[in-house]
Amino acid sequence: MGRLVNRQIWLKSRPNGIPQPEDFAIREASIPAIEEGEFLIRNRFLSADPAMRGWIADKSTYWPRIEVGDTMRAFSVGEVQASNHPDYAVGDTVMGIFGWQDYAAAKAPQIMRKVLETDLPLSLSLGVLGLNGLTGYFGVHEVLHPKAGDTVVVSTAAGGVGSAAGQVAKISGCRVVGITGGPEKVRQCLEEFGYDAAIDYKAASDLDGALAAACPKGIDAFFDNTSGAIHDAVLRQINLHGRIAICGTASYASWDPWNSGPRPERILLVKRATMQGFLTTDFAAQYEEAVRNLAEWIRAGKLKYREDIHEGLESAPASIKKLYSGENQGKLIIRL
């Protein structure tokens, strides 16, 4: 079966803010035995996602907090090596929450989907055909409800989720404006992902003025990955009946103590706008339809993606920090 041990990345200390490499350690354990209803997965690729910060630090997060000593929770993709479950056969390729480790004994609820797109790279099932792409797809279609001709603004526009959301909005006939950090990411937004305009928030001395120039007819919909000052600036230019999808709050390293800032209620009232948070898992019944569409757009050249693949389990502990410093050039994935 390959390795005689199962290497795992575990949480050694709890950060208050962005997890650092020293907050993790590597250990060796036995390859897990599977019980009735379980199956053994050999991971091939591991994901690093901004949401991991909240999983570690936030008691009020949407999933149970990861405790010190736990193997790090993570989305992964791999093959079934042994099975005691009728729906999962040896050789099946599956994506789900299997952790930062070589092997996992998994149950059906941990599975997000079977990977069926054998003509496309397996790593895409953790990116544009996985959580990132699905988040962008559902945030646009199920929360923003775009109409052709709408102006849609996306924050962290060159990231794995943001670039998917921007391109899905573009495919829907919208005018799409990205907000990102640095000239290289502005170039990616314009030249690779097809945005109509892109703003470098790090270089913009007047973000309100830059938004007004890029969105002369105002903003109809906003896919927000950041919260903070970018969120406030966009809301000041939201149109009547505007829609705001809250996907992430990356501009804040911690919510302990709770962050405060301008209040949105008056804008929401006057503009009769809607602001809604969402999780991709809210739309689990629609995963396969969404992946079929995303895969067809990739094959047709309508949906572009970037991957930043790091080699070996040892590269995992530093990956969350790299996400928040903007070092990654595309979806950050660890190849085992």
Residue frames as qw, qx, qy, qz and C-alpha x, y, z in Angstrom:
[[0.000, 0.885, 0.466, 0.000, 0.00, 0.00, 0.00],
 [0.296, 0.780, -0.093, 0.543, 3.00, 2.32, -0.21],
 [0.010, -0.599, 0.476, -0.644, 3.93, 4.18, 2.94],
 [0.530, -0.224, -0.783, 0.239, 4.14, 2.32, 6.23],
 [0.180, -0.422, -0.485, 0.745, 3.29, 5.52, 8.10],
 [0.106, 0.812, 0.489, 0.302, 0.78, 8.30, 7.73],
 [0.344, -0.026, -0.165, 0.924, 2.41, 11.74, 7.98],
 [0.116, -0.821, -0.551, -0.093, 0.15, 14.42, 9.42],
 [0.168, 0.360, -0.158, 0.904, 0.34, 18.17, 9.95],
 [0.412, -0.633, -0.645, 0.116, -1.16, 19.01, 13.36],
 [0.090, -0.857, -0.031, -0.507, -1.94, 22.22, 15.22],
 [0.621, -0.009, -0.524, 0.583, 0.79, 22.79, 17.80],
 [0.155, -0.356, -0.401, 0.830, -0.31, 26.21, 19.13],
 [0.197, 0.771, 0.603, 0.055, -3.32, 28.45, 18.62],
 [0.290, 0.117, 0.103, 0.944, -2.61, 31.76, 16.87],
 [0.133, 0.754, 0.463, -0.446, -4.68, 34.88, 17.41],
 [0.252, 0.756, -0.261, -0.545, -4.64, 36.02, 13.83],
 [0.733, 0.522, -0.375, -0.223, -2.96, 34.58, 10.77],
 [0.932, -0.287, 0.200, 0.091, -1.46, 31.11, 11.44],
 [0.103, 0.812, -0.563, -0.117, 2.32, 30.99, 11.18],
 [0.714, 0.296, -0.633, -0.049, 4.45, 27.97, 10.16],
 [0.163, 0.276, -0.797, 0.513, 5.59, 27.48, 13.76],
 [0.607, -0.119, 0.322, -0.716, 1.97, 26.96, 14.86],
 [0.938, 0.160, -0.120, -0.283, 2.09, 23.55, 13.15],
 [0.289, -0.532, 0.793, 0.067, 4.22, 20.43, 13.39],
 [0.714, 0.252, -0.546, -0.358, 4.55, 17.18, 11.48],
 [0.544, -0.332, 0.715, -0.288, 4.08, 13.75, 13.04],
 [0.390, 0.172, -0.839, -0.338, 3.92, 10.14, 11.95],
 [0.666, -0.070, 0.489, -0.559, 0.99, 7.88, 12.72],
 [0.407, 0.054, 0.899, 0.152, -0.18, 4.47, 11.57],
 [0.261, -0.078, -0.584, -0.765, -2.14, 4.20, 8.37],
 [0.517, -0.069, 0.432, -0.736, -5.71, 4.21, 9.72],
 [0.103, 0.167, 0.977, 0.084, -7.75, 1.03, 9.75],
 [0.383, -0.122, -0.277, -0.873, -11.21, 1.40, 8.23],
 [0.324, 0.141, 0.802, -0.480, -14.39, 0.39, 9.99],
 [0.270, 0.509, 0.801, 0.163, -17.78, -0.52, 8.53],
 [0.173, 0.911, 0.371, -0.045, -19.02, 2.33, 6.34],
 [0.191, -0.848, 0.276, 0.410, -15.54, 3.84, 5.95],
 [0.838, 0.477, 0.068, 0.256, -12.98, 3.88, 3.14],
 [0.596, -0.519, 0.172, 0.589, -9.27, 4.61, 3.04],
 [0.457, 0.884, 0.076, 0.068, -8.11, 7.53, 0.90],
 [0.676, -0.168, 0.141, 0.704, -4.57, 8.17, -0.30],
 [0.113, 0.917, 0.129, -0.361, -4.35, 11.92, -0.70],
 [0.694, 0.338, 0.274, 0.574, -2.72, 13.28, -3.86],
 [0.175, 0.474, 0.022, 0.862, -3.29, 17.02, -3.50],
 [0.298, -0.574, -0.588, 0.485, -4.05, 19.14, -0.42],
 [0.103, 0.795, 0.291, 0.523, -5.67, 22.56, -0.39],
 [0.313, -0.271, -0.368, 0.833, -4.70, 25.72, 1.47],
 [0.047, -0.697, -0.535, -0.475, -7.64, 28.12, 1.86],
 [0.013, -0.450, 0.236, -0.861, -8.16, 31.47, 3.60],
 [0.698, -0.480, -0.197, -0.493, -11.04, 29.95, 5.58],
 [0.778, -0.071, -0.540, 0.314, -8.54, 27.83, 7.52],
 [0.149, 0.308, -0.392, 0.854, -7.65, 30.85, 9.63],
 [0.556, -0.328, 0.061, -0.762, -11.20, 30.99, 10.94],
 [0.877, -0.135, -0.440, -0.142, -11.37, 27.24, 11.47],
 [0.618, 0.076, -0.545, 0.562, -8.39, 27.51, 13.81],
 [0.182, 0.124, -0.362, 0.906, -9.06, 30.74, 15.67],
 [0.377, -0.207, -0.049, -0.902, -12.75, 31.50, 15.76],
 [0.194, 0.108, 0.891, -0.396, -15.08, 29.89, 18.28],
 [0.498, 0.491, 0.368, -0.613, -18.07, 31.22, 16.33],
 [0.160, 0.344, -0.694, -0.612, -17.05, 29.77, 12.97],
 [0.759, 0.107, -0.164, -0.621, -19.49, 27.68, 10.94],
 [0.850, 0.053, -0.524, 0.017, -17.65, 24.41, 11.70],
 [0.763, -0.624, -0.074, 0.150, -16.22, 23.14, 15.00],
 [0.027, 0.913, -0.407, 0.021, -13.00, 24.92, 15.86],
 [0.819, 0.269, -0.448, 0.238, -9.79, 22.96, 15.31],
 [0.639, -0.760, 0.107, -0.047, -8.21, 22.23, 18.66],
 [0.025, 0.740, -0.671, 0.039, -4.52, 22.10, 19.56],
 [0.456, -0.232, 0.857, -0.055, -3.34, 18.57, 18.85],
 [0.739, 0.472, 0.411, -0.251, -5.80, 18.00, 15.99],
 [0.500, 0.094, 0.589, 0.628, -4.70, 17.08, 12.49],
 [0.113, 0.366, -0.070, -0.921, -5.30, 20.16, 10.36],
 [0.552, 0.555, 0.586, -0.208, -8.65, 20.13, 8.63],
 [0.039, 0.491, -0.456, -0.741, -8.33, 20.64, 4.87],
 [0.814, 0.468, 0.092, -0.331, -9.94, 19.88, 1.56],
 [0.280, -0.450, 0.789, 0.311, -8.00, 17.18, -0.27],
 [0.820, 0.369, -0.144, -0.412, -8.34, 14.93, -3.29],
 [0.143, -0.456, 0.877, 0.051, -7.16, 11.36, -3.66],
 [0.609, 0.075, -0.678, -0.403, -7.99, 7.78, -4.53],
 [0.827, -0.340, 0.217, -0.393, -9.89, 5.17, -2.56],
 [0.186, 0.506, -0.841, 0.034, -7.39, 2.44, -1.57],
 [0.169, -0.155, -0.964, 0.138, -9.72, 0.18, 0.41],
 [0.402, -0.224, -0.098, -0.883, -13.44, 0.37, 1.08],
 [0.016, -0.268, -0.924, 0.273, -16.13, -0.85, 3.46],
 [0.322, 0.494, 0.271, -0.761, -18.76, 1.36, 1.83],
 [0.605, 0.395, 0.677, 0.138, -20.98, 0.25, -1.08],
 [0.361, 0.908, 0.199, -0.073, -20.92, 3.66, -2.79],
 [0.043, 0.888, -0.445, -0.102, -17.14, 4.09, -2.84],
 [0.986, 0.125, 0.045, 0.103, -15.04, 1.53, -4.69],
 [0.621, -0.444, 0.342, 0.548, -11.29, 1.00, -4.81],
 [0.444, 0.190, 0.492, 0.725, -9.96, 3.30, -7.53],
 [0.027, 0.885, 0.432, 0.171, -12.61, 6.00, -7.16],
 [0.364, 0.178, -0.147, 0.902, -11.21, 9.52, -7.05],
 [0.294, -0.791, -0.535, -0.028, -12.88, 11.70, -4.42],
 [0.199, 0.415, -0.196, 0.866, -12.61, 15.24, -3.11],
 [0.551, -0.708, -0.392, -0.203, -13.60, 16.20, 0.39],
 [0.259, -0.821, 0.356, -0.364, -12.36, 17.11, 3.86],
 [0.950, -0.019, -0.276, 0.141, -9.57, 14.61, 4.51],
 [0.558, -0.797, 0.116, 0.201, -7.00, 16.82, 6.24],
 [0.271, 0.816, -0.510, 0.014, -3.34, 17.67, 5.79],
 [0.622, -0.369, 0.689, -0.050, -2.09, 14.08, 5.80],
 [0.068, 0.301, -0.843, -0.440, -1.06, 11.24, 3.49],
 [0.276, -0.242, -0.903, -0.224, -3.98, 8.95, 4.27],
 [0.391, -0.125, 0.319, -0.854, -7.46, 9.36, 5.72],
 [0.001, -0.311, -0.950, 0.028, -10.15, 6.97, 6.92],
 [0.228, 0.014, -0.083, -0.970, -13.24, 8.75, 5.62],
 [0.293, 0.441, 0.805, -0.268, -17.00, 8.49, 5.86],
 [0.296, 0.577, 0.614, 0.450, -19.52, 9.56, 3.23],
 [0.076, -0.945, -0.297, 0.111, -20.37, 12.94, 4.87],
 [0.416, -0.633, 0.259, 0.599, -16.75, 14.04, 4.37],
 [0.462, 0.186, 0.626, 0.600, -17.05, 13.69, 0.60],
 [0.216, 0.531, 0.016, -0.819, -17.81, 16.78, -1.43],
 [0.774, 0.491, -0.043, -0.398, -17.95, 14.90, -4.73],
 [0.817, -0.006, 0.470, 0.333, -16.47, 12.15, -6.87],
 [0.026, 0.662, -0.381, -0.645, -14.10, 13.53, -9.48],
 [0.754, 0.392, 0.526, -0.023, -15.37, 12.55, -12.93],
 [0.411, 0.890, -0.116, -0.157, -13.49, 15.01, -15.17],
 [0.853, -0.228, 0.323, 0.342, -10.68, 12.63, -16.18],
 [0.618, 0.578, 0.198, 0.494, -9.66, 14.83, -19.13],
 [0.017, -0.892, 0.112, -0.438, -8.75, 17.74, -16.83],
 [0.341, 0.382, -0.680, 0.525, -5.94, 17.98, -14.23],
 [0.560, -0.449, -0.685, 0.130, -6.82, 16.37, -10.90],
 [0.312, -0.177, -0.358, 0.862, -5.58, 19.44, -9.01],
 [0.184, -0.280, -0.265, -0.904, -8.43, 21.49, -10.48],
 [0.541, -0.500, -0.648, -0.194, -10.83, 19.64, -8.19],
 [0.475, -0.512, -0.419, 0.581, -9.39, 21.70, -5.32],
 [0.157, -0.260, 0.086, 0.949, -9.54, 24.96, -7.26],
 [0.322, 0.160, -0.256, -0.898, -11.65, 26.08, -10.16],
 [0.609, -0.136, -0.660, -0.419, -13.60, 22.76, -10.22],
 [0.484, -0.277, -0.742, 0.372, -13.69, 22.57, -6.42],
 [0.251, -0.684, -0.505, 0.463, -14.37, 24.89, -3.54],
 [0.158, -0.383, 0.120, 0.902, -12.98, 28.00, -5.26],
 [0.098, -0.090, -0.633, -0.762, -14.90, 27.64, -8.49],
 [0.266, -0.538, -0.792, -0.110, -18.09, 26.52, -6.79],
 [0.234, -0.599, -0.398, 0.654, -17.92, 29.43, -4.34],
 [0.015, -0.273, 0.271, 0.923, -17.55, 31.91, -7.18],
 [0.168, -0.230, -0.786, -0.548, -20.29, 30.19, -9.19],
 [0.287, -0.608, -0.739, 0.051, -22.89, 30.06, -6.42],
 [0.220, -0.521, -0.263, 0.782, -22.03, 33.47, -5.01],
 [0.070, 0.159, -0.380, -0.909, -22.67, 35.02, -8.40],
 [0.305, -0.214, -0.742, -0.557, -25.64, 32.96, -9.58],
 [0.440, -0.505, -0.742, 0.014, -27.46, 32.27, -6.32],
 [0.332, -0.600, -0.377, 0.623, -26.72, 35.46, -4.34],
 [0.093, -0.389, 0.165, 0.901, -25.95, 38.25, -6.81],
 [0.502, 0.587, 0.630, -0.077, -28.41, 37.10, -9.52],
 [0.185, -0.400, 0.320, 0.839, -26.60, 38.94, -12.33],
 [0.567, 0.708, 0.390, -0.156, -28.36, 40.47, -15.29],
 [0.642, 0.318, 0.281, 0.638, -26.66, 41.19, -18.60],
 [0.160, 0.748, 0.100, 0.637, -25.25, 44.69, -18.48],
 [0.607, -0.788, -0.105, 0.023, -24.88, 44.84, -14.68],
 [0.275, 0.707, -0.516, 0.398, -21.69, 46.28, -13.24],
 [0.901, -0.398, -0.171, 0.031, -20.20, 43.70, -10.86],
 [0.060, 0.786, -0.536, 0.303, -17.25, 44.45, -8.56],
 [0.941, -0.164, -0.279, 0.095, -15.11, 41.63, -7.13],
 [0.246, -0.845, 0.454, -0.143, -12.57, 42.01, -4.31],
 [0.514, -0.408, 0.735, 0.173, -9.43, 39.82, -4.17],
 [0.708, 0.546, 0.003, -0.447, -10.17, 39.66, -7.88],
 [0.479, 0.570, -0.656, -0.121, -7.07, 37.70, -8.92],
 [0.350, -0.321, 0.824, -0.310, -7.41, 35.03, -6.21],
 [0.026, 0.050, 0.981, 0.183, -8.82, 31.55, -6.65],
 [0.148, 0.598, 0.741, -0.269, -12.37, 32.48, -5.61],
 [0.126, 0.711, 0.065, -0.688, -12.34, 36.05, -6.90],
 [0.070, 0.361, -0.655, -0.660, -11.10, 35.16, -10.38],
 [0.052, 0.278, 0.946, 0.162, -13.77, 32.46, -10.69],
 [0.113, 0.691, 0.565, -0.437, -16.50, 34.85, -9.54],
 [0.090, 0.634, -0.194, -0.744, -15.37, 37.57, -11.93],
 [0.057, 0.178, -0.805, -0.563, -15.27, 35.24, -14.91],
 [0.078, 0.437, 0.895, -0.042, -18.66, 33.69, -14.08],
 [0.136, 0.735, 0.322, -0.581, -20.12, 37.22, -13.94],
 [0.074, 0.504, -0.482, -0.713, -18.45, 38.02, -17.26],
 [0.024, 0.092, 0.940, 0.329, -19.88, 34.86, -18.85],
 [0.085, 0.615, 0.739, -0.261, -23.28, 36.06, -17.58],
 [0.274, 0.699, 0.400, 0.526, -22.93, 39.23, -19.66],
 [0.351, -0.893, -0.191, 0.205, -21.88, 41.64, -16.92],
 [0.346, 0.770, -0.295, 0.447, -19.31, 44.41, -16.91],
 [0.849, -0.433, -0.227, 0.202, -16.80, 43.25, -14.29],
 [0.112, 0.833, -0.343, 0.419, -14.39, 45.37, -12.24],
 [0.846, -0.191, -0.411, 0.280, -11.75, 43.75, -10.06],
 [0.239, -0.885, 0.300, -0.264, -10.07, 45.09, -6.93],
 [0.947, -0.019, -0.170, 0.270, -6.69, 43.50, -6.27],
 [0.429, -0.854, 0.194, 0.222, -3.24, 44.27, -4.85],
 [0.476, -0.462, 0.542, 0.516, -0.24, 45.05, -7.03],
 [0.376, 0.582, -0.351, -0.630, 0.44, 45.68, -10.73],
 [0.083, 0.190, -0.946, -0.250, 1.03, 42.02, -11.58],
 [0.199, 0.362, 0.875, -0.253, -2.38, 41.03, -10.22],
 [0.373, 0.640, 0.111, -0.662, -3.98, 43.93, -12.08],
 [0.250, 0.445, -0.688, -0.516, -2.36, 42.55, -15.24],
 [0.064, 0.068, 0.996, 0.001, -3.72, 39.08, -14.49],
 [0.329, 0.515, 0.591, -0.526, -7.23, 40.45, -14.01],
 [0.399, 0.674, -0.107, -0.613, -7.19, 42.29, -17.32],
 [0.326, 0.526, -0.684, -0.386, -5.14, 40.00, -19.56],
 [0.100, 0.104, -0.989, 0.014, -5.82, 36.52, -18.17],
 [0.108, 0.367, 0.852, -0.358, -9.24, 36.69, -16.53],
 [0.098, 0.459, 0.630, 0.619, -10.89, 39.19, -18.86],
 [0.125, -0.689, -0.485, 0.525, -12.02, 41.87, -16.42],
 [0.304, 0.832, 0.310, 0.346, -13.21, 45.13, -17.98],
 [0.042, 0.815, -0.288, 0.500, -11.26, 47.16, -15.42],
 [0.797, -0.290, -0.426, 0.316, -9.05, 46.48, -12.42],
 [0.168, -0.897, 0.158, -0.378, -8.01, 48.65, -9.47],
 [0.634, 0.113, -0.567, 0.514, -4.81, 48.26, -7.47],
 [0.468, -0.828, -0.267, -0.154, -6.04, 49.15, -3.99],
 [0.724, -0.406, -0.063, 0.555, -2.46, 49.30, -2.71],
 [0.403, 0.066, 0.223, 0.885, -1.61, 52.09, -5.17],
 [0.073, -0.692, -0.491, -0.524, -4.94, 53.94, -5.13],
 [0.160, 0.031, -0.416, 0.895, -4.70, 57.08, -3.00],
 [0.470, 0.116, 0.186, -0.855, -8.42, 57.66, -3.59],
 [0.175, 0.106, 0.974, 0.093, -10.26, 54.34, -3.76],
 [0.354, 0.632, 0.539, -0.431, -13.64, 56.07, -4.04],
 [0.289, 0.724, -0.246, -0.575, -12.41, 58.05, -7.03],
 [0.002, -0.313, 0.886, 0.343, -10.89, 54.96, -8.67],
 [0.276, 0.328, 0.895, -0.123, -14.17, 53.08, -8.25],
 [0.352, 0.720, 0.278, -0.529, -16.17, 56.00, -9.67],
 [0.203, 0.618, -0.529, -0.545, -13.91, 56.11, -12.72],
 [0.014, -0.141, 0.967, 0.210, -14.13, 52.34, -13.27],
 [0.041, 0.473, 0.878, -0.058, -17.89, 52.18, -12.55],
 [0.031, -0.057, -0.100, -0.993, -19.40, 55.34, -14.13],
 [0.535, -0.328, -0.448, -0.636, -22.92, 53.90, -13.87],
 [0.590, -0.475, 0.407, -0.511, -22.48, 52.81, -10.26],
 [0.083, 0.253, -0.962, 0.068, -22.26, 49.26, -8.90],
 [0.731, -0.157, -0.295, -0.596, -25.10, 46.77, -9.24],
 [0.953, -0.268, -0.135, -0.051, -23.51, 43.80, -7.47],
 [0.010, 0.765, -0.590, 0.257, -20.48, 43.20, -5.24],
 [0.935, -0.094, -0.331, 0.083, -18.73, 39.90, -4.53],
 [0.161, -0.847, 0.366, -0.350, -16.85, 40.66, -1.32],
 [0.871, -0.003, -0.426, 0.245, -13.92, 38.61, -0.06],
 [0.440, 0.326, -0.369, 0.751, -12.38, 41.29, 2.16],
 [0.362, -0.814, -0.425, 0.160, -14.71, 43.39, 4.31],
 [0.505, -0.419, -0.019, 0.754, -13.00, 46.52, 5.69],
 [0.015, 0.585, -0.086, -0.806, -12.21, 49.69, 3.77],
 [0.032, 0.045, -0.756, -0.652, -12.78, 48.12, 0.34],
 [0.063, -0.515, -0.855, -0.012, -16.25, 46.99, 1.38],
 [0.046, -0.699, -0.369, 0.611, -17.08, 50.47, 2.72],
 [0.001, -0.417, 0.369, 0.831, -15.93, 52.17, -0.49],
 [0.059, -0.164, -0.852, -0.494, -18.00, 49.88, -2.71],
 [0.056, -0.607, -0.765, 0.207, -21.13, 50.31, -0.60],
 [0.014, -0.599, -0.122, 0.791, -20.90, 54.09, -1.01],
 [0.234, 0.366, -0.479, -0.763, -21.41, 53.57, -4.76],
 [0.208, 0.205, 0.956, 0.038, -23.94, 50.73, -4.73],
 [0.244, -0.145, -0.442, -0.851, -26.94, 51.23, -7.01],
 [0.654, -0.081, 0.209, -0.722, -30.63, 50.99, -6.24],
 [0.961, 0.006, 0.085, -0.264, -31.52, 47.36, -5.49],
 [0.336, 0.629, -0.696, 0.081, -27.83, 46.44, -5.42],
 [0.959, -0.240, -0.123, -0.083, -26.79, 43.00, -4.19],
 [0.014, 0.729, -0.645, 0.231, -23.79, 42.26, -1.98],
 [0.945, -0.083, -0.317, -0.019, -22.49, 38.70, -1.46],
 [0.317, -0.773, 0.510, -0.204, -20.36, 38.27, 1.66],
 [0.908, 0.210, -0.360, 0.030, -17.86, 35.50, 0.96],
 [0.769, -0.111, -0.337, 0.532, -14.94, 36.39, 3.24],
 [0.255, -0.966, -0.033, -0.032, -13.37, 38.97, 5.56],
 [0.859, 0.133, -0.106, 0.483, -9.72, 38.69, 4.58],
 [0.202, 0.738, -0.157, 0.625, -8.80, 42.27, 5.48],
 [0.524, -0.682, 0.295, -0.417, -9.01, 41.39, 9.18],
 [0.359, 0.372, -0.837, 0.180, -6.43, 39.10, 10.77],
 [0.178, -0.183, -0.884, 0.392, -8.70, 38.39, 13.75],
 [0.372, -0.572, -0.374, -0.628, -12.24, 38.94, 15.03],
 [0.695, -0.610, -0.344, 0.164, -11.15, 38.85, 18.67],
 [0.238, 0.462, 0.544, -0.659, -11.81, 41.58, 19.67],
 [0.459, 0.645, 0.605, 0.086, -14.66, 42.29, 17.26],
 [0.313, 0.029, 0.274, 0.909, -13.84, 44.74, 14.48],
 [0.170, 0.776, 0.490, -0.359, -15.93, 47.87, 14.03],
 [0.268, -0.027, 0.407, 0.873, -16.28, 50.48, 11.30],
 [0.330, 0.057, -0.162, -0.928, -18.85, 52.43, 9.25],
 [0.489, 0.236, 0.745, -0.387, -22.40, 51.16, 9.57],
 [0.065, 0.041, 0.753, 0.653, -24.01, 49.85, 6.34],
 [0.176, 0.507, 0.810, -0.236, -27.65, 50.07, 7.40],
 [0.224, 0.691, 0.137, -0.673, -28.40, 53.53, 6.03],
 [0.158, 0.407, -0.651, -0.620, -27.01, 52.66, 2.59],
 [0.035, 0.153, 0.980, 0.126, -28.92, 49.37, 2.56],
 [0.189, 0.614, 0.620, -0.450, -32.11, 51.24, 3.47],
 [0.225, 0.684, -0.079, -0.689, -31.79, 54.13, 1.05],
 [0.236, 0.408, -0.716, -0.515, -30.65, 51.92, -1.84],
 [0.883, 0.017, 0.173, -0.435, -33.00, 49.07, -0.90],
 [0.439, 0.528, -0.726, -0.039, -29.94, 46.88, -1.31],
 [0.951, -0.258, -0.031, -0.169, -29.47, 43.31, -0.14],
 [0.125, 0.648, -0.729, 0.184, -26.40, 41.96, 1.67],
 [0.952, -0.155, 0.009, -0.263, -26.18, 38.22, 2.18],
 [0.212, -0.563, 0.798, 0.011, -23.56, 35.85, 3.54],
 [0.928, 0.183, -0.123, -0.300, -23.31, 32.36, 2.08],
 [0.451, -0.454, 0.759, 0.118, -21.37, 29.11, 2.25],
 [0.370, 0.313, -0.721, -0.495, -20.75, 26.89, -0.74],
 [0.028, -0.069, -0.987, 0.140, -22.12, 23.92, 1.22],
 [0.425, 0.343, 0.388, -0.743, -25.52, 25.67, 1.20],
 [0.635, 0.501, -0.209, -0.550, -25.81, 24.54, -2.43],
 [0.357, -0.325, 0.871, 0.095, -24.59, 20.94, -2.19],
 [0.660, 0.389, 0.623, -0.158, -27.55, 19.63, -4.20],
 [0.534, 0.832, 0.039, -0.147, -26.36, 21.70, -7.18],
 [0.429, -0.630, 0.529, 0.372, -22.67, 20.74, -7.15],
 [0.608, 0.080, 0.694, 0.376, -22.71, 18.45, -10.17],
 [0.396, 0.823, 0.386, 0.132, -24.62, 20.87, -12.38],
 [0.096, -0.964, 0.174, 0.177, -22.21, 23.65, -11.41],
 [0.508, -0.465, 0.619, 0.377, -19.09, 21.54, -12.03],
 [0.615, 0.408, 0.609, 0.292, -20.41, 20.47, -15.43],
 [0.259, 0.948, 0.174, 0.065, -20.82, 24.12, -16.40],
 [0.288, -0.857, 0.365, 0.222, -17.43, 25.14, -15.02],
 [0.635, -0.190, 0.658, 0.357, -15.69, 22.24, -16.78],
 [0.556, 0.620, 0.492, 0.255, -17.36, 23.06, -20.10],
 [0.082, 0.996, -0.027, -0.029, -16.27, 26.69, -19.79],
 [0.465, -0.635, 0.534, 0.310, -12.69, 25.55, -19.16],
 [0.649, 0.137, 0.665, 0.344, -12.75, 23.27, -22.19],
 [0.398, 0.801, 0.394, 0.212, -14.19, 26.09, -24.31],
 [0.504, 0.187, -0.063, 0.841, -11.51, 28.52, -23.15],
 [0.205, -0.765, -0.259, -0.553, -14.04, 30.80, -21.43],
 [0.650, -0.748, 0.051, -0.123, -12.82, 30.14, -17.88],
 [0.550, 0.543, -0.498, 0.393, -9.13, 30.58, -17.11],
 [0.767, -0.640, -0.053, -0.013, -7.33, 29.58, -13.92],
 [0.289, 0.687, -0.575, 0.338, -3.97, 29.83, -12.19],
 [0.898, -0.394, -0.192, 0.032, -2.42, 27.29, -9.85],
 [0.039, 0.757, -0.570, 0.315, 0.48, 27.72, -7.42],
 [0.956, -0.151, -0.242, -0.076, 1.53, 24.14, -6.65],
 [0.172, -0.730, 0.612, -0.251, 3.95, 23.48, -3.79],
 [0.725, 0.183, -0.663, -0.043, 5.70, 20.15, -3.37],
 [0.484, 0.031, -0.778, 0.399, 5.44, 17.91, -0.32],
 [0.497, -0.694, -0.521, -0.023, 3.55, 17.83, 2.95],
 [0.541, -0.335, -0.228, 0.737, 6.34, 19.89, 4.55],
 [0.126, 0.214, 0.217, 0.944, 5.23, 22.94, 2.54],
 [0.287, -0.647, -0.647, -0.285, 1.77, 22.97, 4.14],
 [0.417, -0.608, -0.450, 0.503, 2.48, 24.81, 7.44],
 [0.209, -0.331, 0.079, 0.917, 3.59, 28.02, 5.69],
 [0.136, 0.362, 0.702, 0.599, 0.78, 28.02, 3.15],
 [0.120, -0.823, -0.553, 0.042, -1.89, 29.93, 5.10],
 [0.309, -0.691, 0.022, 0.653, 0.54, 32.75, 5.85],
 [0.276, -0.068, 0.570, 0.771, 1.41, 32.93, 2.14],
 [0.064, 0.633, 0.707, 0.307, -2.26, 33.32, 1.25],
 [0.203, -0.892, -0.355, 0.191, -2.69, 36.31, 3.55],
 [0.334, -0.608, 0.239, 0.679, 0.54, 37.99, 2.45],
 [0.590, 0.728, 0.021, -0.347, -0.47, 37.62, -1.20],
 [0.235, -0.553, 0.725, 0.335, 2.63, 35.59, -2.10],
 [0.580, 0.195, 0.786, 0.087, 0.65, 32.95, -3.97],
 [0.212, 0.344, -0.441, -0.801, 0.21, 33.27, -7.72],
 [0.599, -0.040, -0.615, -0.512, -3.05, 31.41, -8.12],
 [0.855, -0.387, -0.084, -0.335, -4.82, 28.68, -6.21],
 [0.050, -0.617, 0.750, -0.233, -2.35, 27.36, -3.60],
 [0.964, -0.036, -0.119, -0.236, -2.16, 23.56, -3.68],
 [0.320, -0.602, 0.731, -0.028, 0.22, 21.08, -2.04],
 [0.825, 0.286, -0.420, -0.247, 1.18, 18.04, -4.13],
 [0.706, -0.481, 0.506, -0.120, 2.05, 14.85, -2.22]]
